[in-house]
Amino acid sequence: MPKAMEPVTTTATPPDLAPTAPPPLAALLKLGRPLVMGILNVTPDSFSDGGQFLDPKRAIAHAEAMAAQGADILDIGAESTRPYGCNKPVSADDELDRLKPVLPAVVKLGLPVSIDSLKADVVAYALDHGATIANDVWGLQGDPAMAAAVAARGVPIIAMHNRTEVDPAIDIVADVAAFFSRSIQIASAAGIARDNIVLDPGIGFGKTPEQSIITLAHTAAFTAFGLPLLVGASRKRFINSVSPSPPDQRIGGSLASHLYAVRQGAAIVRVHDVAETVQALRVMAAIDLAAVEKITT
């Protein structure tokens, strides 16, 4: 055995050449605390921060900052889905042109990387180059090749509720539940394991602001599926309907929404403001612990 200060020689590959494999999502979900997914938009037109991180160097720096702030997962999107419409669809080639300079460096950070895309070809590329989670804003009901692409790679899929048109007259909670049932059926038929499915009620997507609030209020109803829930309320327009503010000044509403969602059973929150969300969740957990200790003493 070498002495305490004696240098030890090794033939192992240097860490910078052999990054540690990211923990699988299932392992993170077993930590017993809500997970924070940091948003990385490499787009020119995302509703909240479009253009800020289109430059690969800035995008990578932002990913590094979110990792340092405590993000558990990093979610990369190279096409704006703009939940309120007015998005500009891009080709798969254009989406990949934005993604390719950024993905390797983000994967190298060692956190699970999610690919936020509605195109099976883009998702397949990202999963084949280090991403470990697929995030589909159409819940496997958009691109008919999506379910097969995900199933072939054995990775988790985040299936988000969406609608082509907003209908203020519908029971939005029932609509979300019915959509989830279809997504689960599609996943099962494609061979996606049930324990690889995460459900996202799609706050802001295909909903009026009032319906987004109602959906959030009924987060607990979706736990009936017995699957992890992801809630992404960060900077969404419904906050403005309650407290008028531009997207980058909606952190208070974002935190309130995500803390409520966690109370109602959400396992993952998808956010722009990682540091503030991590702090809020840690403080809430400390308060909960103190309350339990007080009761038991």
FIKERO-493042 format. One record per residue (C-alpha): x, y, z; residue number from 1; residue in three letters. Coordinates in Angstrom, 1 decimal. Layout:
N
<site <X; Y; Z>; NUM; Ala> ...
END
This chain:
297
<site <0.0; 0.0; 0.0>; 1; Met> <site <1.5; 3.4; -0.9>; 2; Pro> <site <2.3; 5.9; 1.9>; 3; Lys> <site <-0.1; 8.7; 2.6>; 4; Ala> <site <1.7; 11.3; 0.5>; 5; Met> <site <3.2; 8.9; -2.1>; 6; Glu> <site <1.9; 9.5; -5.6>; 7; Pro> <site <-0.1; 6.6; -7.0>; 8; Val> <site <0.3; 5.7; -10.6>; 9; Thr> <site <-2.7; 4.6; -12.6>; 10; Thr> <site <-3.6; 3.6; -16.1>; 11; Thr> <site <-7.2; 4.8; -15.8>; 12; Ala> <site <-8.5; 7.2; -18.4>; 13; Thr> <site <-8.3; 10.8; -17.2>; 14; Pro> <site <-11.7; 12.1; -16.0>; 15; Pro> <site <-12.0; 14.7; -18.7>; 16; Asp> <site <-11.8; 11.9; -21.3>; 17; Leu> <site <-14.1; 9.5; -19.6>; 18; Ala> <site <-17.0; 11.4; -18.0>; 19; Pro> <site <-19.0; 9.5; -15.4>; 20; Thr> <site <-22.2; 8.1; -16.8>; 21; Ala> <site <-25.2; 10.1; -15.6>; 22; Pro> <site <-27.5; 8.5; -13.0>; 23; Pro> <site <-30.6; 7.0; -14.6>; 24; Pro> <site <-33.8; 8.9; -14.1>; 25; Leu> <site <-35.2; 6.0; -12.0>; 26; Ala> <site <-32.3; 6.3; -9.5>; 27; Ala> <site <-32.9; 10.1; -9.2>; 28; Leu> <site <-36.6; 9.5; -8.6>; 29; Leu> <site <-35.8; 7.2; -5.7>; 30; Lys> <site <-33.9; 10.0; -3.9>; 31; Leu> <site <-37.2; 10.9; -2.1>; 32; Gly> <site <-37.2; 14.6; -3.1>; 33; Arg> <site <-38.5; 16.6; -6.0>; 34; Pro> <site <-36.1; 16.9; -9.0>; 35; Leu> <site <-35.2; 20.1; -10.7>; 36; Val> <site <-34.9; 20.1; -14.5>; 37; Met> <site <-33.1; 23.1; -15.9>; 38; Gly> <site <-34.3; 24.6; -19.2>; 39; Ile> <site <-31.7; 25.2; -22.0>; 40; Leu> <site <-33.3; 26.9; -25.0>; 41; Asn> <site <-30.9; 27.0; -28.0>; 42; Val> <site <-33.5; 28.9; -30.0>; 43; Thr> <site <-33.9; 32.5; -31.3>; 44; Pro> <site <-37.6; 32.7; -30.4>; 45; Asp> <site <-38.5; 30.9; -27.1>; 46; Ser> <site <-41.2; 32.9; -25.2>; 47; Phe> <site <-39.0; 33.5; -22.1>; 48; Ser> <site <-35.4; 33.7; -23.1>; 49; Asp> <site <-35.3; 33.3; -26.9>; 50; Gly> <site <-31.9; 34.2; -28.4>; 51; Gly> <site <-30.0; 34.4; -25.1>; 52; Gln> <site <-28.4; 31.0; -25.5>; 53; Phe> <site <-28.5; 30.5; -29.3>; 54; Leu> <site <-24.7; 31.0; -29.3>; 55; Asp> <site <-23.2; 27.6; -28.4>; 56; Pro> <site <-20.6; 29.1; -26.0>; 57; Lys> <site <-23.3; 30.9; -24.1>; 58; Arg> <site <-25.5; 27.9; -24.1>; 59; Ala> <site <-22.8; 25.7; -22.7>; 60; Ile> <site <-21.9; 28.3; -20.0>; 61; Ala> <site <-25.6; 28.4; -19.0>; 62; His> <site <-25.8; 24.6; -18.8>; 63; Ala> <site <-22.7; 24.7; -16.6>; 64; Glu> <site <-24.2; 27.4; -14.4>; 65; Ala> <site <-27.5; 25.4; -13.9>; 66; Met> <site <-25.5; 22.3; -13.0>; 67; Ala> <site <-23.6; 24.2; -10.4>; 68; Ala> <site <-26.8; 25.7; -9.0>; 69; Gln> <site <-28.2; 22.2; -8.3>; 70; Gly> <site <-30.1; 21.1; -11.4>; 71; Ala> <site <-30.7; 17.3; -11.4>; 72; Asp> <site <-31.5; 17.2; -15.2>; 73; Ile> <site <-30.8; 19.4; -18.1>; 74; Leu> <site <-33.4; 19.8; -20.8>; 75; Asp> <site <-32.2; 21.0; -24.2>; 76; Ile> <site <-34.6; 22.3; -26.8>; 77; Gly> <site <-33.6; 23.5; -30.3>; 78; Ala> <site <-37.0; 24.5; -31.6>; 79; Glu> <site <-39.4; 26.8; -29.8>; 80; Ser> <site <-42.7; 25.2; -29.1>; 81; Thr> <site <-44.1; 28.5; -27.8>; 82; Arg> <site <-47.1; 27.4; -25.8>; 83; Pro> <site <-49.1; 30.4; -26.9>; 84; Tyr> <site <-48.7; 30.0; -30.6>; 85; Gly> <site <-46.7; 32.2; -33.0>; 86; Cys> <site <-43.9; 29.7; -33.0>; 87; Asn> <site <-41.9; 29.2; -36.2>; 88; Lys> <site <-41.5; 25.5; -37.1>; 89; Pro> <site <-38.0; 24.6; -38.2>; 90; Val> <site <-36.8; 21.6; -40.2>; 91; Ser> <site <-35.0; 18.7; -38.4>; 92; Ala> <site <-31.8; 19.8; -40.1>; 93; Asp> <site <-32.0; 23.3; -38.7>; 94; Asp> <site <-32.9; 21.9; -35.3>; 95; Glu> <site <-29.9; 19.6; -35.4>; 96; Leu> <site <-27.6; 22.4; -36.6>; 97; Asp> <site <-28.5; 24.3; -33.3>; 98; Arg> <site <-28.2; 21.2; -31.2>; 99; Leu> <site <-25.0; 19.6; -32.4>; 100; Lys> <site <-22.5; 22.2; -31.2>; 101; Pro> <site <-24.0; 22.2; -27.7>; 102; Val> <site <-25.1; 18.6; -26.9>; 103; Leu> <site <-21.6; 17.0; -26.4>; 104; Pro> <site <-20.5; 19.6; -23.9>; 105; Ala> <site <-23.7; 19.4; -22.0>; 106; Val> <site <-23.6; 15.6; -21.8>; 107; Val> <site <-20.1; 15.8; -20.5>; 108; Lys> <site <-21.3; 17.7; -17.4>; 109; Leu> <site <-22.5; 14.3; -16.1>; 110; Gly> <site <-26.2; 15.1; -15.5>; 111; Leu> <site <-29.0; 13.3; -17.3>; 112; Pro> <site <-29.8; 15.2; -20.5>; 113; Val> <site <-33.3; 15.4; -21.8>; 114; Ser> <site <-34.0; 16.3; -25.4>; 115; Ile> <site <-37.1; 18.5; -25.9>; 116; Asp> <site <-38.3; 17.9; -29.4>; 117; Ser> <site <-41.4; 16.9; -31.2>; 118; Leu> <site <-39.4; 15.3; -34.1>; 119; Lys> <site <-38.5; 11.6; -33.8>; 120; Ala> <site <-35.4; 12.1; -35.9>; 121; Asp> <site <-34.0; 14.8; -33.6>; 122; Val> <site <-34.8; 12.8; -30.5>; 123; Val> <site <-33.1; 9.7; -32.0>; 124; Ala> <site <-30.0; 11.7; -32.8>; 125; Tyr> <site <-29.8; 13.2; -29.3>; 126; Ala> <site <-30.4; 9.9; -27.6>; 127; Leu> <site <-27.7; 8.3; -29.8>; 128; Asp> <site <-25.3; 11.1; -28.8>; 129; His> <site <-25.6; 11.1; -25.0>; 130; Gly> <site <-29.1; 12.3; -24.1>; 131; Ala> <site <-30.9; 9.8; -21.8>; 132; Thr> <site <-34.5; 11.1; -21.7>; 133; Ile> <site <-37.0; 12.1; -24.4>; 134; Ala> <site <-39.3; 15.0; -23.8>; 135; Asn> <site <-42.2; 15.1; -26.3>; 136; Asp> <site <-44.6; 18.0; -26.1>; 137; Val> <site <-47.2; 15.9; -28.0>; 138; Trp> <site <-47.1; 13.0; -25.7>; 139; Gly> <site <-46.3; 10.4; -28.4>; 140; Leu> <site <-49.3; 11.6; -30.3>; 141; Gln> <site <-47.6; 13.9; -32.8>; 142; Gly> <site <-44.8; 12.3; -34.8>; 143; Asp> <site <-45.9; 8.7; -35.5>; 144; Pro> <site <-42.3; 7.5; -35.4>; 145; Ala> <site <-41.6; 8.9; -31.9>; 146; Met> <site <-42.8; 6.0; -29.8>; 147; Ala> <site <-40.7; 3.5; -31.8>; 148; Ala> <site <-37.6; 5.7; -31.6>; 149; Ala> <site <-37.9; 5.9; -27.8>; 150; Val> <site <-38.8; 2.2; -27.4>; 151; Ala> <site <-35.8; 1.1; -29.4>; 152; Ala> <site <-33.5; 3.0; -27.1>; 153; Arg> <site <-35.1; 1.9; -23.8>; 154; Gly> <site <-35.1; 5.4; -22.3>; 155; Val> <site <-37.7; 7.4; -20.3>; 156; Pro> <site <-40.3; 9.4; -22.2>; 157; Ile> <site <-41.9; 12.6; -20.8>; 158; Ile> <site <-45.4; 12.6; -22.4>; 159; Ala> <site <-46.9; 16.1; -22.2>; 160; Met> <site <-50.5; 17.0; -22.7>; 161; His> <site <-51.2; 19.3; -25.6>; 162; Asn> <site <-54.1; 20.4; -27.9>; 163; Arg> <site <-54.1; 21.8; -31.4>; 164; Thr> <site <-56.8; 24.4; -30.3>; 165; Glu> <site <-57.7; 26.0; -27.1>; 166; Val> <site <-61.3; 25.3; -26.0>; 167; Asp> <site <-62.4; 27.2; -23.0>; 168; Pro> <site <-65.6; 25.2; -22.7>; 169; Ala> <site <-64.0; 21.8; -22.0>; 170; Ile> <site <-63.3; 20.1; -18.7>; 171; Asp> <site <-59.6; 20.5; -19.0>; 172; Ile> <site <-58.7; 18.0; -16.2>; 173; Val> <site <-60.8; 15.3; -17.9>; 174; Ala> <site <-59.1; 16.2; -21.2>; 175; Asp> <site <-55.6; 15.9; -19.7>; 176; Val> <site <-56.5; 12.5; -18.1>; 177; Ala> <site <-57.9; 11.1; -21.4>; 178; Ala> <site <-54.8; 12.3; -23.3>; 179; Phe> <site <-52.6; 10.6; -20.8>; 180; Phe> <site <-54.5; 7.4; -21.2>; 181; Ser> <site <-53.9; 7.5; -25.0>; 182; Arg> <site <-50.2; 8.3; -24.5>; 183; Ser> <site <-49.8; 5.3; -22.2>; 184; Ile> <site <-51.6; 3.0; -24.6>; 185; Gln> <site <-49.3; 4.2; -27.5>; 186; Ile> <site <-46.2; 3.7; -25.3>; 187; Ala> <site <-47.3; 0.2; -24.3>; 188; Ser> <site <-48.1; -0.8; -27.9>; 189; Ala> <site <-44.6; 0.4; -29.0>; 190; Ala> <site <-42.9; -1.6; -26.2>; 191; Gly> <site <-42.0; 1.3; -23.9>; 192; Ile> <site <-41.9; 0.0; -20.3>; 193; Ala> <site <-44.5; 1.6; -18.1>; 194; Arg> <site <-41.8; 2.6; -15.5>; 195; Asp> <site <-40.2; 4.6; -18.3>; 196; Asn> <site <-43.1; 7.0; -18.6>; 197; Ile> <site <-43.3; 10.4; -17.0>; 198; Val> <site <-46.5; 12.5; -17.4>; 199; Leu> <site <-46.6; 16.2; -17.9>; 200; Asp> <site <-50.0; 18.1; -17.8>; 201; Pro> <site <-48.6; 20.7; -20.2>; 202; Gly> <site <-49.2; 24.0; -18.3>; 203; Ile> <site <-49.8; 26.7; -20.9>; 204; Gly> <site <-50.1; 24.3; -23.9>; 205; Phe> <site <-53.6; 24.1; -25.5>; 206; Gly> <site <-55.1; 25.9; -22.5>; 207; Lys> <site <-56.4; 29.2; -21.5>; 208; Thr> <site <-54.7; 30.9; -18.5>; 209; Pro> <site <-57.6; 29.9; -16.4>; 210; Glu> <site <-57.4; 26.3; -17.6>; 211; Gln> <site <-53.7; 26.2; -16.8>; 212; Ser> <site <-54.5; 27.3; -13.2>; 213; Ile> <site <-57.2; 24.7; -13.0>; 214; Ile> <site <-54.8; 22.0; -14.3>; 215; Thr> <site <-52.2; 23.0; -11.7>; 216; Leu> <site <-54.9; 23.0; -8.9>; 217; Ala> <site <-55.7; 19.4; -9.8>; 218; His> <site <-52.2; 18.1; -10.1>; 219; Thr> <site <-53.0; 15.4; -7.5>; 220; Ala> <site <-55.7; 14.0; -9.8>; 221; Ala> <site <-53.0; 12.8; -12.2>; 222; Phe> <site <-51.2; 10.8; -9.6>; 223; Thr> <site <-53.9; 8.2; -10.1>; 224; Ala> <site <-52.0; 6.9; -13.1>; 225; Phe> <site <-49.2; 5.8; -10.7>; 226; Gly> <site <-46.5; 7.4; -12.8>; 227; Leu> <site <-44.1; 10.3; -12.0>; 228; Pro> <site <-45.4; 13.7; -12.8>; 229; Leu> <site <-43.4; 16.6; -14.3>; 230; Leu> <site <-44.8; 20.1; -14.0>; 231; Val> <site <-43.4; 23.0; -16.0>; 232; Gly> <site <-45.1; 26.3; -15.0>; 233; Ala> <site <-42.0; 28.4; -15.2>; 234; Ser> <site <-42.6; 31.9; -16.4>; 235; Arg> <site <-45.9; 30.9; -18.1>; 236; Lys> <site <-48.5; 33.3; -19.2>; 237; Arg> <site <-51.1; 32.3; -16.6>; 238; Phe> <site <-48.9; 34.0; -14.0>; 239; Ile> <site <-49.4; 37.3; -15.9>; 240; Asn> <site <-53.1; 36.8; -15.8>; 241; Ser> <site <-53.0; 36.8; -12.0>; 242; Val> <site <-50.1; 39.3; -11.5>; 243; Ser> <site <-49.2; 41.3; -14.7>; 244; Pro> <site <-45.6; 40.9; -15.5>; 245; Ser> <site <-43.2; 40.1; -18.4>; 246; Pro> <site <-41.8; 36.6; -18.6>; 247; Pro> <site <-38.5; 37.4; -16.9>; 248; Asp> <site <-40.2; 38.9; -13.9>; 249; Gln> <site <-42.5; 35.9; -13.1>; 250; Arg> <site <-40.2; 34.1; -10.7>; 251; Ile> <site <-42.5; 34.5; -7.8>; 252; Gly> <site <-45.4; 33.0; -9.6>; 253; Gly> <site <-43.2; 30.2; -10.9>; 254; Ser> <site <-42.0; 29.3; -7.4>; 255; Leu> <site <-45.5; 29.4; -6.0>; 256; Ala> <site <-46.7; 27.1; -8.8>; 257; Ser> <site <-44.0; 24.6; -8.5>; 258; His> <site <-44.1; 24.4; -4.7>; 259; Leu> <site <-47.8; 23.8; -4.9>; 260; Tyr> <site <-47.3; 21.1; -7.6>; 261; Ala> <site <-44.8; 19.4; -5.5>; 262; Val> <site <-47.2; 19.4; -2.5>; 263; Arg> <site <-49.7; 17.8; -4.8>; 264; Gln> <site <-47.4; 15.0; -6.0>; 265; Gly> <site <-45.2; 16.4; -8.7>; 266; Ala> <site <-41.8; 14.5; -8.8>; 267; Ala> <site <-40.0; 16.9; -11.3>; 268; Ile> <site <-40.3; 20.6; -11.9>; 269; Val> <site <-39.0; 22.1; -15.2>; 270; Arg> <site <-37.6; 25.6; -14.6>; 271; Val> <site <-35.7; 28.5; -16.0>; 272; His> <site <-34.6; 29.7; -12.5>; 273; Asp> <site <-32.6; 26.8; -11.1>; 274; Val> <site <-30.9; 28.4; -8.1>; 275; Ala> <site <-34.1; 30.0; -6.8>; 276; Glu> <site <-36.1; 26.8; -7.2>; 277; Thr> <site <-33.5; 24.7; -5.5>; 278; Val> <site <-33.4; 27.1; -2.6>; 279; Gln> <site <-37.2; 27.2; -2.3>; 280; Ala> <site <-37.5; 23.4; -2.3>; 281; Leu> <site <-34.7; 23.0; 0.3>; 282; Arg> <site <-36.3; 25.5; 2.6>; 283; Val> <site <-39.7; 23.9; 2.2>; 284; Met> <site <-38.2; 20.5; 3.0>; 285; Ala> <site <-36.5; 21.9; 6.1>; 286; Ala> <site <-39.7; 23.4; 7.3>; 287; Ile> <site <-41.5; 20.1; 6.7>; 288; Asp> <site <-38.8; 18.3; 8.7>; 289; Leu> <site <-39.0; 20.7; 11.6>; 290; Ala> <site <-42.8; 20.2; 11.7>; 291; Ala> <site <-42.5; 16.4; 11.8>; 292; Val> <site <-39.9; 16.6; 14.5>; 293; Glu> <site <-42.1; 18.9; 16.6>; 294; Lys> <site <-45.0; 16.5; 16.3>; 295; Ile> <site <-42.9; 13.5; 17.3>; 296; Thr> <site <-41.3; 15.1; 20.3>; 297; Thr> 
END
